[in-house]
Amino acid sequence: AQSVTQLGSHVSVSEGALVLLRCNYSSSVPPYLFWYVQYPNQGLQLLLKYTTGATLVKGINGFEAEFKKSETSFHLTKPSAHMSDAAEYFCAVSLSGNTGKLIFGQGTTLQVKP
Amino acid sequence: EADIYQTPRYLVIGTGKKITLECSQTMGHDKMYWYQQDPGMELHLIHYSYGVNSTEKGDLSSESTVSRIRTEHFPLTLESARPSHTSQYLCASSRSKTGGGETQYFGPGTRLLVL
């Protein structure tokens, strides 16, 4: 069965510091991986996704993630945090086959301190 | 910009009332989904649809029901609301893609409070 684990339910960084949000997945087949962001009182917005090809994926707002098959990881990074990055971040894996269904991690709340 | 809408955004209602949460998308997506999300928690899939007249229950058991009579519309109904139904409900849609990996687009959500 596929699953997603996000290490750290809360991450706090200073403005301008590196952002690193961790995600590990479990899948018996090559997965499709996603990062979504959720701002307060809003739905989820896609940051980036990995399907095939290049393992370093660039997304919106300066975020990127690297698919590492050997580590079963898909960590999200941003070189320099902005106050506007404060939000909830969800990692997700797409189920094998063509269902379109996603399995979400527990989420990580990013706090950015001035 | 994804065009998926949910109404109402906020709903406070008494126990025993029947409620319908609306979800509409204008992208012509064939697949639609309903998720339940408690504060600070992950999303749990409660219903999904692969197309008109197709509905399936998700991984989290729910007393709600759904219908898909039109491609663009996927309403969720609770026949008799209870305080345990208090949660945020998120609707999403996606277009089928050969081989998978399709992106789900989310609506803004409905926050439901049952007193």
Interface residues (C-beta under 8 A of the other chain):
Chain A: S9 Y32 F34 Y36 N41 Q42 G43 L44 Q45 L46 K49 T51 T52 E88 F90 S94 S96 G97 N98 T99 G100 K101 L102 F104 G105 Q106 G107 T109
Chain B: I4 Q6 K31 Y33 G40 M41 E42 L43 L45 Y48 G58 L90 A92 S94 S96 K97 T98 G99 G100 G101 E102 T103 Q104 Y105 F106 G107 P108 G109 R111
